[in-house]
Amino acid sequence: MRVYFLSYKPAILKLNGLYVGGIDLFERHIEIDLADSVLAEIVPGENLQPVNFFINEKLLFSPPEFMDVYLMENETLIYIREYGCKDARLSVIMQQRFCGNLVTVFSQNGCYLSVDGSDCSLIPLPAKFCNPKAEEKMLCGYPVLAIWGGNMLCLLSNSGKRVFMNEVESADFGDRLKITAAFETCTAAKAECEYDYDGEKLILVSSRTIETSTPQKNILHFAFFESVLTYGNYANYLDEELKAKAHVLKDYLGEFIGVTVPTEKFFAEHGDVRAAGLVYPKAQNLFEVKYYAVELTGDKISNVFPVE
Protein backbone atom coordinates (compact mmCIF):
# COMPACT_ATOMS: atom_id res chain seq x y z
CA MET A 1 0.00 0.00 0.00
CA ARG A 2 1.16 3.51 -0.75
CA VAL A 3 1.32 5.53 2.48
CA TYR A 4 1.61 9.32 2.47
CA PHE A 5 3.07 11.25 5.41
CA LEU A 6 2.23 14.80 6.45
CA SER A 7 3.27 16.74 9.53
CA TYR A 8 2.13 20.16 10.73
CA LYS A 9 5.72 20.77 11.86
CA PRO A 10 8.88 19.83 9.89
CA ALA A 11 10.11 16.46 11.16
CA ILE A 12 12.16 13.44 10.16
CA LEU A 13 10.69 10.00 9.50
CA LYS A 14 12.25 6.73 10.62
CA LEU A 15 10.89 3.31 9.67
CA ASN A 16 12.04 0.32 11.74
CA GLY A 17 14.78 2.56 13.14
CA LEU A 18 16.17 3.64 9.75
CA TYR A 19 16.15 7.26 8.59
CA VAL A 20 13.85 7.68 5.57
CA GLY A 21 13.64 11.45 5.04
CA GLY A 22 11.99 14.66 6.08
CA ILE A 23 8.25 15.29 6.18
CA ASP A 24 6.19 18.47 6.44
CA LEU A 25 2.99 19.81 4.83
CA PHE A 26 4.11 18.56 1.40
CA GLU A 27 2.91 15.02 0.70
CA ARG A 28 5.64 12.37 0.58
CA HIS A 29 4.95 8.66 0.20
CA ILE A 30 6.45 5.20 0.46
CA GLU A 31 5.17 1.72 -0.38
CA ILE A 32 4.55 -0.37 2.78
CA ASP A 33 3.13 -3.86 3.28
CA LEU A 34 0.71 -3.60 6.21
CA ALA A 35 1.37 -7.24 7.08
CA ASP A 36 4.96 -6.25 8.01
CA SER A 37 3.68 -3.99 10.84
CA VAL A 38 6.39 -1.39 10.29
CA LEU A 39 7.37 0.77 13.29
CA ALA A 40 7.30 4.45 12.38
CA GLU A 41 8.97 7.16 14.44
CA ILE A 42 8.49 10.84 13.62
CA VAL A 43 10.84 13.30 15.28
CA PRO A 44 10.08 17.06 15.11
CA GLY A 45 12.30 19.98 16.04
CA GLU A 46 11.54 22.89 18.42
CA ASN A 47 12.07 20.68 21.48
CA LEU A 48 8.83 18.78 20.77
CA GLN A 49 8.25 15.14 21.68
CA PRO A 50 8.56 12.50 18.93
CA VAL A 51 5.68 10.14 18.20
CA ASN A 52 5.82 6.46 17.27
CA PHE A 53 3.32 3.89 16.04
CA PHE A 54 3.02 0.70 14.01
CA ILE A 55 1.78 0.98 10.43
CA ASN A 56 -0.54 -2.00 10.14
CA GLU A 57 -4.22 -2.89 9.68
CA LYS A 58 -5.07 -1.71 13.20
CA LEU A 59 -3.93 1.81 12.38
CA LEU A 60 -6.54 1.98 9.61
CA PHE A 61 -9.35 1.30 12.08
CA SER A 62 -8.23 3.06 15.26
CA PRO A 63 -5.61 5.82 14.85
CA PRO A 64 -3.96 7.33 17.94
CA GLU A 65 -5.23 10.73 19.04
CA PHE A 66 -2.24 12.73 17.77
CA MET A 67 -2.88 11.89 14.10
CA ASP A 68 -5.57 11.86 11.42
CA VAL A 69 -5.73 8.97 8.96
CA TYR A 70 -7.32 9.28 5.51
CA LEU A 71 -8.28 6.13 3.62
CA MET A 72 -8.20 6.36 -0.18
CA GLU A 73 -8.19 3.86 -3.06
CA ASN A 74 -5.44 1.44 -1.97
CA GLU A 75 -3.67 4.42 -0.41
CA THR A 76 -3.49 5.91 3.07
CA LEU A 77 -2.51 9.36 4.25
CA ILE A 78 -1.16 9.89 7.77
CA TYR A 79 -1.24 13.45 9.09
CA ILE A 80 0.54 14.18 12.38
CA ARG A 81 -1.36 17.19 13.72
CA GLU A 82 0.12 17.53 17.21
CA TYR A 83 3.25 16.80 19.21
CA GLY A 84 3.77 16.95 22.95
CA CYS A 85 6.17 19.50 24.42
CA LYS A 86 9.14 18.28 26.47
CA ASP A 87 8.71 21.20 28.86
CA ALA A 88 5.67 20.13 30.92
CA ARG A 89 5.77 23.01 33.40
CA LEU A 90 2.47 24.80 34.03
CA SER A 91 2.53 28.43 32.92
CA VAL A 92 -0.41 30.80 33.44
CA ILE A 93 -0.89 32.94 30.33
CA MET A 94 -4.01 34.94 31.20
CA GLN A 95 -6.34 35.07 34.19
CA GLN A 96 -9.34 37.25 35.00
CA ARG A 97 -12.65 37.30 36.83
CA PHE A 98 -15.86 37.24 34.82
CA CYS A 99 -19.37 37.09 36.31
CA GLY A 100 -18.21 35.13 39.36
CA ASN A 101 -15.98 32.82 37.29
CA LEU A 102 -12.20 32.62 37.40
CA VAL A 103 -11.12 32.27 33.77
CA THR A 104 -7.57 31.04 33.17
CA VAL A 105 -5.66 30.33 29.97
CA PHE A 106 -2.55 28.29 30.69
CA SER A 107 -0.02 26.08 28.96
CA GLN A 108 1.11 22.65 30.11
CA ASN A 109 2.10 20.40 27.28
CA GLY A 110 -0.55 22.25 25.29
CA CYS A 111 -2.84 25.26 25.67
CA TYR A 112 -5.95 25.05 27.88
CA LEU A 113 -8.86 27.15 29.13
CA SER A 114 -9.94 26.59 32.72
CA VAL A 115 -13.20 28.04 34.09
CA ASP A 116 -13.91 27.83 37.83
CA GLY A 117 -17.31 29.03 39.02
CA SER A 118 -20.56 27.30 39.89
CA ASP A 119 -19.19 24.57 37.61
CA CYS A 120 -15.64 23.74 36.57
CA SER A 121 -14.45 23.03 33.05
CA LEU A 122 -11.17 22.43 31.24
CA ILE A 123 -11.12 23.04 27.49
CA PRO A 124 -8.16 22.28 25.17
CA LEU A 125 -7.33 25.27 22.97
CA PRO A 126 -5.43 25.64 19.68
CA ALA A 127 -1.89 26.97 19.98
CA LYS A 128 -3.15 30.34 18.68
CA PHE A 129 -4.43 31.06 22.20
CA CYS A 130 -0.90 31.10 23.65
CA ASN A 131 -1.09 34.89 23.19
CA PRO A 132 -4.76 35.62 23.97
CA LYS A 133 -6.77 38.80 24.35
CA ALA A 134 -10.00 38.90 26.39
CA GLU A 135 -12.85 41.42 26.25
CA GLU A 136 -16.16 41.61 28.09
CA LYS A 137 -19.04 42.24 25.68
CA MET A 138 -22.83 42.56 25.82
CA LEU A 139 -24.72 40.28 23.45
CA CYS A 140 -28.53 40.40 23.23
CA GLY A 141 -28.52 41.97 26.70
CA TYR A 142 -26.33 39.28 28.29
CA PRO A 143 -22.65 39.58 29.26
CA VAL A 144 -20.20 37.35 27.40
CA LEU A 145 -16.43 37.03 27.53
CA ALA A 146 -14.77 37.11 24.11
CA ILE A 147 -11.33 35.48 24.13
CA TRP A 148 -9.31 35.97 20.97
CA GLY A 149 -6.43 33.77 19.86
CA GLY A 150 -5.27 35.38 16.62
CA ASN A 151 -8.30 35.17 14.34
CA MET A 152 -10.01 32.51 16.45
CA LEU A 153 -12.83 33.58 18.76
CA CYS A 154 -13.97 31.73 21.89
CA LEU A 155 -17.11 33.00 23.65
CA LEU A 156 -18.02 32.22 27.26
CA SER A 157 -21.49 32.74 28.75
CA ASN A 158 -21.95 34.44 32.13
CA SER A 159 -22.13 30.95 33.67
CA GLY A 160 -18.69 30.15 32.21
CA LYS A 161 -19.85 27.77 29.45
CA ARG A 162 -18.29 27.88 26.02
CA VAL A 163 -20.96 28.88 23.50
CA PHE A 164 -18.85 29.53 20.40
CA MET A 165 -15.37 28.83 19.05
CA ASN A 166 -14.34 29.31 15.46
CA GLU A 167 -12.02 31.28 13.22
CA VAL A 168 -13.59 34.57 12.14
CA GLU A 169 -12.53 37.58 10.12
CA SER A 170 -14.80 39.89 12.10
CA ALA A 171 -17.37 39.76 14.89
CA ASP A 172 -19.95 42.41 15.84
CA PHE A 173 -21.75 42.27 19.19
CA GLY A 174 -25.10 43.90 19.92
CA ASP A 175 -28.68 42.79 19.42
CA ARG A 176 -27.21 39.84 17.52
CA LEU A 177 -23.80 38.28 16.98
CA LYS A 178 -22.71 38.92 13.40
CA ILE A 179 -19.61 37.13 12.18
CA THR A 180 -17.75 36.80 8.91
CA ALA A 181 -15.69 33.64 8.45
CA ALA A 182 -13.40 32.81 5.54
CA PHE A 183 -13.32 29.40 3.87
CA GLU A 184 -10.14 28.02 2.31
CA THR A 185 -11.66 27.55 -1.14
CA CYS A 186 -10.54 28.35 -4.66
CA THR A 187 -13.23 31.07 -4.86
CA ALA A 188 -12.11 32.68 -1.55
CA ALA A 189 -15.63 32.13 -0.20
CA LYS A 190 -16.84 33.75 3.01
CA ALA A 191 -19.75 32.99 5.32
CA GLU A 192 -21.79 35.77 6.85
CA CYS A 193 -23.79 34.51 9.85
CA GLU A 194 -26.12 36.06 12.41
CA TYR A 195 -26.95 34.49 15.78
CA ASP A 196 -29.50 35.20 18.48
CA TYR A 197 -28.46 34.53 22.06
CA ASP A 198 -30.65 33.54 25.01
CA GLY A 199 -27.92 33.68 27.66
CA GLU A 200 -27.10 29.98 27.35
CA LYS A 201 -26.71 29.19 23.66
CA LEU A 202 -26.41 30.78 20.24
CA ILE A 203 -29.22 30.25 17.72
CA LEU A 204 -28.35 30.62 14.04
CA VAL A 205 -30.79 33.10 12.50
CA SER A 206 -29.36 33.61 9.04
CA SER A 207 -26.37 32.53 6.98
CA ARG A 208 -25.14 33.10 3.48
CA THR A 209 -22.00 32.16 1.58
CA ILE A 210 -20.39 34.68 -0.76
CA GLU A 211 -17.86 33.56 -3.38
CA THR A 212 -15.51 36.48 -3.93
CA SER A 213 -13.70 35.28 -7.06
CA THR A 214 -14.55 33.34 -10.23
CA PRO A 215 -12.71 30.03 -10.72
CA GLN A 216 -10.89 29.18 -13.93
CA LYS A 217 -12.34 26.34 -16.00
CA ASN A 218 -9.60 23.86 -15.05
CA ILE A 219 -10.58 24.06 -11.34
CA LEU A 220 -14.29 24.63 -11.82
CA HIS A 221 -15.14 21.16 -10.50
CA PHE A 222 -13.25 21.85 -7.25
CA ALA A 223 -15.12 25.14 -6.88
CA PHE A 224 -18.42 23.31 -7.40
CA PHE A 225 -17.80 20.68 -4.70
CA GLU A 226 -16.53 23.38 -2.33
CA SER A 227 -19.67 25.39 -3.01
CA VAL A 228 -21.81 22.38 -2.09
CA LEU A 229 -19.77 21.92 1.09
CA THR A 230 -20.03 25.56 2.16
CA TYR A 231 -23.72 25.94 1.23
CA GLY A 232 -22.92 28.35 -1.56
CA ASN A 233 -25.01 28.92 -4.67
CA TYR A 234 -23.68 25.75 -6.30
CA ALA A 235 -26.59 25.60 -8.75
CA ASN A 236 -24.82 28.34 -10.72
CA TYR A 237 -22.22 25.76 -11.77
CA LEU A 238 -24.84 23.44 -13.35
CA ASP A 239 -26.39 23.38 -16.81
CA GLU A 240 -30.13 23.92 -17.08
CA GLU A 241 -31.04 20.22 -17.07
CA LEU A 242 -28.96 19.36 -14.01
CA LYS A 243 -29.91 22.58 -12.24
CA ALA A 244 -33.45 21.23 -11.91
CA LYS A 245 -31.98 18.45 -9.72
CA ALA A 246 -29.70 20.72 -7.66
CA HIS A 247 -31.84 20.26 -4.53
CA VAL A 248 -30.99 16.54 -4.36
CA LEU A 249 -27.23 16.92 -4.82
CA LYS A 250 -26.57 17.37 -1.09
CA ASP A 251 -28.17 14.01 -0.32
CA TYR A 252 -26.51 12.41 -3.34
CA LEU A 253 -23.02 13.44 -2.25
CA GLY A 254 -23.61 12.80 1.46
CA GLU A 255 -22.15 14.49 4.53
CA PHE A 256 -18.61 15.20 3.37
CA ILE A 257 -16.45 17.66 5.34
CA GLY A 258 -13.65 18.50 2.92
CA VAL A 259 -12.52 18.57 -0.71
CA THR A 260 -9.07 17.35 -1.76
CA VAL A 261 -6.98 17.02 -4.92
CA PRO A 262 -6.71 13.40 -6.15
CA THR A 263 -3.31 11.75 -5.90
CA GLU A 264 -0.89 11.04 -8.72
CA LYS A 265 -1.72 7.34 -8.43
CA PHE A 266 -5.43 8.10 -8.89
CA PHE A 267 -4.81 9.83 -12.24
CA ALA A 268 -2.44 7.05 -13.33
CA GLU A 269 -5.26 4.53 -12.79
CA HIS A 270 -8.27 6.58 -13.96
CA GLY A 271 -6.85 8.93 -16.56
CA ASP A 272 -7.39 12.65 -16.93
CA VAL A 273 -10.84 13.04 -15.38
CA ARG A 274 -12.27 16.15 -13.71
CA ALA A 275 -12.34 14.55 -10.27
CA ALA A 276 -12.08 15.65 -6.67
CA GLY A 277 -11.72 13.71 -3.45
CA LEU A 278 -14.54 14.23 -0.96
CA VAL A 279 -13.62 13.60 2.68
CA TYR A 280 -16.11 11.75 4.90
CA PRO A 281 -15.73 11.13 8.65
CA LYS A 282 -15.54 7.41 9.42
CA ALA A 283 -14.49 7.21 13.10
CA GLN A 284 -12.49 9.22 15.63
CA ASN A 285 -9.52 10.74 13.72
CA LEU A 286 -10.35 8.46 10.78
CA PHE A 287 -11.64 9.65 7.39
CA GLU A 288 -12.50 8.11 4.04
CA VAL A 289 -11.87 9.84 0.72
CA LYS A 290 -14.32 9.07 -2.09
CA TYR A 291 -13.76 10.37 -5.60
CA TYR A 292 -16.42 12.13 -7.64
CA ALA A 293 -16.03 13.53 -11.14
CA VAL A 294 -17.97 15.90 -13.36
CA GLU A 295 -18.64 16.27 -17.08
CA LEU A 296 -18.86 19.69 -18.66
CA THR A 297 -21.05 21.00 -21.43
CA GLY A 298 -19.43 24.27 -22.36
CA ASP A 299 -18.66 25.98 -19.04
CA LYS A 300 -21.41 24.24 -17.08
CA ILE A 301 -21.50 20.90 -15.27
CA SER A 302 -23.87 18.44 -16.95
CA ASN A 303 -23.13 15.30 -14.92
CA VAL A 304 -21.80 14.38 -11.45
CA PHE A 305 -20.79 10.77 -10.80
CA PRO A 306 -18.63 8.62 -8.50
CA VAL A 307 -15.32 7.37 -9.89
CA GLU A 308 -15.01 3.60 -9.49
N, C-alpha and C positions, 0 to 999 in steps of 0.2 A: 504494500500500500504506500502511496505517496503521502508523506506527512509534511505539512508546512509549519513553520515556527515563526511566531511574532512575539515581540516583547515591547511593553510600553517604555522601557528603559533599555539603552544599549547593554548587551550582555554577551557572554560567550556560552557556547553550547558544547557539552561533553556527552558522548554516548558510550556507555560501558567503560567510563573512565578515560576515554580518548578524546582529545580536542578535535572538534569538527569545524568550528568557525564562529563568526559573530552573528548575532541576530538583533533585530530592532523592529521598526514599524514597516520595513520592506520585507515582503514575503520571500523566505528561502525554504527550500524543500530537500528531502532526502527519501529514498525508498527504504522502507522498513517492513520486515515480516513480523506481524503482531504475535505470531506463535513463538518468536524468540524472546519476548518480554524484555525488551531493551531498557536498561536503566539510563534515564536522561538526567543530567544535572545542568542547571542554568545559573550562571554566576554573573550578577550585575556589578556595576561599580557603585560609587557614592556611598560606600560603607553600608550597603544593603545586604540582607541575608540571601544566600542562594536558595533555590528550591530544587527538589529532586522527586522523581516519580518514575514508575515503570510504564513504558508504552506497550500496552497489550489490549486485549478485548475489554477488560474491566474499565479501562480509561474511557472507552467509548460509551459506557453506560452510566458511569458515576465519576465525573471529574472532581479533583480536589477543589477547594473553595478559592484558591488563588488564581485559577485559570478558567478560561472559557474554551470549550471544544465545539468545533463546527464540523458536522458530518456532511460530506459531499459525495458525488459519484465516485466510489472507490478511492476517495481522497479524504484526508482529515486535516483540519487546521487547528493548531494549538496556540492560543493567545494567552501569554502570561500578563495579567493585568495588575498584579500587586506583588510587592516583596516586603518582607518584614525589615525593620530597622534594627541594627545591632545595638544601638543606644536605646535601652528600654526605660530610661528615666522618665518620670512623670514631670511634665512642664506645663504650667497654667499659662494659656495664651491670652484669654479674656475672661473677665468675670464681672457680673453686674446683677443687681436686684431688679426684678420686674414683676409687679403685681403679686408680691408675696413669694415669688420664686427666686431661687438663687441659680442663675444661668451661668454655666462655665463651659468654655471651649478649652480643651487641653490636648496635649499630644503625649502618647505613650505607645510606641510601636504603631502609630497611626494617629489620625485626628478624630476627636470625639466631642459630642455635645452632651453635657450632663445638666439635667434640670431637677432641682430639689425643691419641692413645695408640698402641696397636699398629696401629690404622688411623686414618685421618682422615676426618671427615665434616663437611658444612656443610648445615644444615637451615633453610629459611625458616620463620619463626614468625609467628603472628598478632600484631597490634599489642598485644594484651593482655599479652604477655611483656615489654613495655618497662619493667615494674615487677615483676620476678619474685621468687619466694621458692623456695629450694631446701632439701630435707631428705633426709638419708640414711635409708633404711628397710630393713628385712629382710622379704623376701617369699618364702615357701616355703623358708626357709633360705638364700636368696641375697640379697646386697646389691643395692639398686636406688637410683637417685637420682630423687627426685620433684621436678620443677620445676613450680611453679604460676605461671600467668599469669591472675590473676583466678580465674574458675571453670574454667579449662582446665588439664588435667593432662598433663604430658609425662613419661614414665618412660624412664630409661636403664638398660640392663643394666650389669653390672660390666665388660663389654668395651667399653662406650661406645655401644652400638647402641640406637636408639630402638625400644621395644617397645610403646608405647602413647601415643596423644595424642587427647584428646577432652574436651569439656566435661562436667563432672560436678558433681552437687550435693554428693556426699560420696564418700570413698574410705577403706576400712579395709584395713590391711595385716596380714598374719599368715600362717596356713597357706594362705590363699587371698586374692586381691584381690577385694574386694567393693565395687562401685560402684553409685551411684544417679545416673541421668542423666535430665534433664527433656526432654521433647519439646515443641515449640511447636505444640500441637494444641488444638482447641476443647474437649477433655475434660481438658486439663492432664495428659496421660498421662506416666508415668515408667517407665523401664526399670530393673530391678534385675538385675544381672549378677554372676556369680562366675567367676573365672578361676584355673586352676592355672598354675604357672610352673616351667619346667625350667631356668632360668638363661639361656635364649636367647630364648624366645618365650612368650607367653601363650596358654593353651588355654581356650576358653570351655567351662565346665562346665554352667552353668545360666543361664537368662534368662527373665524374665517381664515383661510389660507391665501396668501398673496404671493404669486410667483413674480419675482422682480426682474427676470431676464428670460429671453427666448432661447431655447436650446437649438443647437445645430442639428441637422438631420441625422448625422451619424451617432448621436447620443439621444435621439428623440425617444427611443424605447425606454432608456433609463429614466428620463424625465417623466414619462407616463407612469411607470411603476411607482416612482417616488411621489407623484401626484396622488395616486390611489392611496399610498401609505399615509400621506399627510392630510388627507381629506381636501385636496385641492380640486379645482374644476377639471378633473381628468377627462371629462367627456369632450373637451375641446381638442383632444388628441385623436379622436375617433372619426371615421368616415360616417356618413349619414346613416347607413344601414346598421353599423355596429353601435352607433350612438343611441339608437332606440333600445339597446340592451344594456346601456351603461349602468343602470340601477342594480343589475345582478352581478356585476363584475366583482364587487367586494366579497360576496359570498363565494363566487367562483374561485377567487384567488386565496381566500381564507385569511386567517389572522396572522399575517406576516409582520415582522417588526423591523425589517431592514432590507436594503437592496444592495447587492454586491456585483462586482465585475466577475464574469466566469474566468476560470483558470485557463492557462495555456493548454493543459491536457484536455479540457472540455472542448476547445475549438479543434484540437487535433482529432478528436473522436467524432465530432458532430459537424465540422465544417464551419463556414463563415455564415452563421445565423445571427439574427438580431435578438440575442438572448440576454437575460439578466438572471442573477441568482437571488431568489427571495428567501429570507431567513425566517425560520419558524422556531419558536421555543419548543423544546422537547422534554426537558427536565431541568433541574437546578444546574445552572452553568453549562447546559448542553443544548445545542441548536442543530437544526437540520436545514440544509440549503437545497431548495428545489429550483430547477431551472424552467423558466417560461420564456417563450419567444413571441415575436410579433411579425406580421406581414404588413407591408405598406402598399397603399394604392395612392400614388402621388406622394403627398406629404402627410397623409392621414393613415392611421392604423386601421386595417380592415379585418384583422384576425389576431386573436390571442390564444396561445396553445402551450401545453406543457411539452418540454423536450424530453424524449424518452430514448 
